[in-house]
Amino acid sequence: MAIKTFAAIDVGSFEMAMKIFEISGKTGMKEIDHIRHRLALGTDSYSTRKISYDKMEELCRVLREFQEIMAGYHVNAYQAYGTSAIRETENTTIILDQIRNRTGINLEVLSNSEQRFLDYKSIASQGEMFHKIIEKGTAIVDIGGGNIQLSLFDEQSLVTTQNLKLGVLRIHERIVAMQPRVDQIGGILDEIINSQLRVFEKMYMQDRQITNLIIMDDYVSGKMKEAVENVSKEGTVLAEDFVAFTQSLMMRSPEEIAEKLAIPEENVDLLSISSNIITRIVSLMKAKVIWAPGVTLCDGIAYEYAEKRRMKIIAHDFEEDILACAGNISHRYQGNKVRSEMMEEIALAVFDNMKEYHGMGKRERLLLRLAAILHDCGKFINMTNVGECSYHIVMNTEIIGISHLEREMVAYVVRFIYDSFVYYDEISASAIMDRSSYLIIAKLTAILRIANALDKSQKQKFRKLKAQVKEQQLLLTVDAAQNIILEREQFRLQADFFEEVYCIQPVIVPKKM
């Protein structure tokens, strides 16, 4: 397979970065250049929700320079993403249009869950070391300019992921606005950081043992190997050595820190805040080992490009992480795991045997599975308004690895399993929903309504169900040894909507004994 030259561009809250990679199916990914430019867009967007004229000018100028560098490397393809600084502006659409017209670069904006999933992929791209680390209780601490993401692993399974507005630039701007004395800054940091970490500890750290921390940030992780004592060749360090390193930094002036770490002096405050966040998380989780792989969002962007084109062997099942995350959300709201598994089994049997009729692919199959897992979480709030409550839980709970639109689609599906289906004109009036996404909602809802009906008694009577389309009928062959009167009645009520969506009549066929 030919070598592709690929550029990954990250327009972040504190700096812009571009990495150039050579990617091939044989040798994988090789970084050949890394260009960085400091531009604190978050200083504007976090306080005013707009980006100033001067910074827009500089942003476009740097992107044009990136274009020239890409031309020099004969780049075959690129992907450019903006993160929280662009995402949190009031006029994001106008900004993206200006960038496209003035630079020729098509900048897309990542939702937080998409951004963190790419960060996660960049860490997982380190292969065997990543899998070795997460064999024990592990937390990924992903520190950005606007937010941090805390993700917990237990026995290589993703347990939970939560976003906290504790990004270094956001905290820095808050402290600057307060105008404290130098001797007050440490106490203010404690109050800002600990207030949110205590809530996280109460909700997610009960009886959980964390041995390892994986750190991803733009300030500390890139300097650990050269600055912290006793760092292994893989980039791991004992937590106590890291804490000693941060304490030693506090004894130095900003000028001394900048010289010691070979960083611009204006970066020192942000590095200090990032170090404080990590130190407090170490204390909270009682972690023993810290690993800083030194990767960035650009690595995740390149990894995903290679993954989609089957140019790199994938050693980690990211889809299972997404499903595990949904499973833990369901558990938090006391969802019925056995029934969800039954619904998923029936729904997938129908989905997999109707491929030529529904025209959906692997991604839609994942959304179907997520909806099956989360279908009854609303019962935790209200037993008689399950659909509406489930919708709001899904819409307000981050699921790492899916976009905001995909999460909205899953939310509508779990709502319409129980509630009356809402047609496009009505749905588009209250949500930004394109027609193709709406049709996927309709198709997945029709399948899950059938699956829900076939387990209405919650006795899992249809574990050996077989699905087959024949002569415009979906034949669902079941073992009718048990009484299925209730299921037949519920099935009859849902069959009309399935037929409306697919022009195929679903039929229960008792298995011949």
KEKERO-362732 format. One record per residue (C-alpha): x, y, z; residue in one letter. Coordinates in steps of 0.2 Angstrom, whole numbers, plus 5000, padded with zeros to 4 digits. Layout:
BEGIN
XYZA
...
***
This chain:
BEGIN
500050005000M
500750174995A
501350295009I
500150435012K
500750605019T
499450675031F
499250835041A
498250845057A
497851025063I
497251065080D
496551245084V
496551245103G
496151365116S
497951415120F
498951365104E
498751305086M
499751145081A
500051045065M
500850875064K
501350805047I
501350615047F
501850475034E
500550335035I
500650165027S
499849995030G
501549915032K
502450035044T
500950125052G
501150315057M
502750415057K
502850595063E
503950695052I
503550875058D
502750965072H
502351155071I
501551255085R
501051435087H
500451515103R
498751595101L
497651605116A
495951605108L
495151545124G
495551705133T
494251785122D
492951645120S
492851595138Y
492551775144S
491551855130T
491051705119R
491751795104K
493551805096I
494251975093S
494752045076Y
496552035080D
496551855085K
495451805070M
496751895059E
498151795067E
497251635066L
496951655048C
498751705045R
499451555053V
498251435044L
498851505028R
500651465033E
500051295038F
499351285020Q
501051325013E
501951195024I
500751065018M
501151105000A
502951095004G
502750915011Y
501550864996H
500150825009V
498850705002N
497550745014A
497250845030Y
496050855044Q
495751025054A
494851025070Y
494351165083G
494051125101T
493251215116S
493851395111A
492951385095I
491551275101R
491051405115E
490951555104T
489151625100E
489551645082N
490451485078T
489651465061T
490251635055I
491951605061I
492051435052L
491451525036D
492751665037Q
494151535040I
493551435025R
493451585013N
495051665019R
496251515021T
495451375010G
495551265026I
493951175031N
493951185050L
492751075059E
492251085077V
492350935089L
491050915103S
491950875119N
491550685118S
492250685101E
493850775106Q
494150665121R
493850515111F
495250565099L
496350605113D
495950435120Y
496450355103K
498050455103S
498550365119I
497850195114A
498950215098S
500450185109Q
499949995108G
500649875121E
501050005134M
499350065135F
498549895137H
499849855150K
499450005160I
497549985160I
497649805166E
497549885184K
496450025190G
496850175179T
496250355176A
496550455161I
496750635165V
496550735149D
496850925153I
496451055140G
496251245140G
494451245144G
494051075152N
494750915159I
494150745156Q
494250605169L
494050435163S
494150275174L
494650105168F
494449945178D
495149775171E
495349855154Q
493549915153S
493050095153L
491950125168V
491550305167T
492050475159T
491650645166Q
492050825160N
492450955172L
492651145168K
494451145176L
495451185160G
497051275163V
496651425153L
494951445160R
495651435178I
497051555174H
495751685167E
494751665183R
496251695194I
496851845184V
495151925185A
495151905204M
496852005205Q
497451905220P
499151925229R
500451795224V
500351715241D
498451695239Q
498551595222I
498851425230G
497351435241G
496251495227I
496851355216L
496351235230D
494651295231E
494251295213I
494951125209I
494451035225N
492651085224S
492350995208Q
493550845212L
492650815229R
490950795219V
491850675207F
492550575222E
490850555230K
490050495214M
491350385206Y
492750345218M
491850245231Q
492750075233D
493750105218R
495650085218Q
496650175205I
498450125203T
498950215187N
498650395180L
498850425162I
499150615159I
498850705143M
499150895143D
500051025133D
501151085148Y
501750945159V
501750785150S
502950835136G
504250885149K
504150745161M
505550635153K
506850775154E
506350865170A
505750735182V
506950615191E
506850425189N
505750425173V
505750255165S
506150235146K
504250205143E
503850375152G
503150315168T
503650395185V
503150355203L
501850475209A
502850525224E
504350585212D
503150685202F
502450775217V
504250805223A
504550885206F
503050995207T
503451055224Q
505251095218S
504451205205L
503451305217M
505151355225M
505751435209R
505351605200S
504451605184P
506151645175E
507051495183E
505651375178I
505551445160A
507451415159E
507451245167K
506051175156L
506551275141A
504851345139I
504251525135P
503951625152E
502151655147E
501851465148N
502451455166V
500751505174D
499851375164L
501151235167L
500951275186S
499051255185I
499151095176S
500451025189S
499251075203N
497750985195I
498850825192I
499450835210T
497750855218R
497050705207I
498550605213V
498050645231S
496250605228L
496450445219M
498050385229K
498850335212A
500550255213K
501150275195V
501050415182I
501250385163W
501350535151A
501550465133P
501850635126G
500450625113V
499250765107T
497650775099L
498550785082C
499050605085D
497250545088G
496750635072I
498050545062A
497650385070Y
495750395066E
496250445048Y
497250285046A
495950185055E
494550235043K
495650185028R
496250025036R
498050085035M
498450035053K
498149875063I
496949925077I
497449845093A
496049905104H
494149885102D
493550065104F
491750015101E
491749905116E
492350055126D
490850155120I
489650015124L
490449995142A
490250175145C
488350165141A
488250005151G
488850105166N
487650245163I
486250115163S
486850045179H
486950215187R
485050235184Y
484650055189Q
484249995171G
483749815169N
485349735162K
484549565158V
483149645148R
484249765139S
485349615133E
483749535127M
483149685118M
484849705110E
484949525105E
483249535096I
483549705088A
485249645081L
484449495074A
483249605065V
484549735060F
485749605053D
484449515042N
483749675035M
485349755028K
484749765010E
483149845016Y
483749975029H
485350025020G
486250065037M
487950025042G
489149985056K
488950155065R
487050145065E
487149965072R
488150045086L
486850175089L
485550035090L
486549945103R
486750105113L
484850135113A
484449955118A
485649975133I
484950145138L
483050115134H
482450115152D
483550225161C
482150355163G
481250235175K
482450295189F
481550465188I
479750425183N
478950255180M
477550325170T
478550445159N
479950335154V
480250395136G
480350575141E
481450545156C
482650425146S
482750565133Y
483350695145H
484550575154I
485450535137V
485450715131M
486250765147N
487550625149T
489150625139E
489450465130I
491350465125I
491550425106G
489950485099I
489550655092S
488250775099H
487050735084L
487250545087E
486850565106R
485350665101E
484850525089M
485050395103V
484050505114A
482550515102Y
482550325099V
482450285118V
481050415119R
480050345104F
480150165110I
478850225123Y
478050385117D
477150435101S
478350455086F
478550635080V
478750675062Y
480050775053Y
479250945052D
478850945071E
480550875076I
481550995065S
480651145073A
481451105090S
483051025085A
484451045072I
484050875063M
484450835045D
483350725036R
484550575034S
484850575053S
482950585056Y
482650435045L
483950335055I
482950375071I
481350315062A
482250155057K
483050115073L
481450155083T
480450035072A
481649895076I
481749925095L
479849945096R
479749765090I
481149705101A
480249795116N
478649715112A
479349535111L
479949555129D
478549645136K
478349515150S
480149535154Q
480349345155K
481649335140Q
480549205130K
481349235114F
483149205116R
483249085101K
482349205089L
482749195071K
482349335058A
482149315040Q
481449435026V
480349335014K
479049405001E
478849575010Q
478749495027Q
479949495042L
479749315048L
480249305067L
480349125071T
480149095089V
479948945101D
478148955106A
478248835121A
477848975133Q
476349075134N
476549225122I
474849305122I
475449475130L
476949485118E
475749445103R
474649595108E
476049715110Q
476849655094F
475249685085R
475149865091L
476949905085Q
476849815069A
476049955060D
477450075063F
478749945057F
477749925041E
477550105039E
479450135040V
480049975030Y
478549925019C
478849755027I
477549665038Q
478349585054P
477549415058V
477849305073I
478049125067V
477948985080P
479348865078K
478848685073K
479148565087M
***
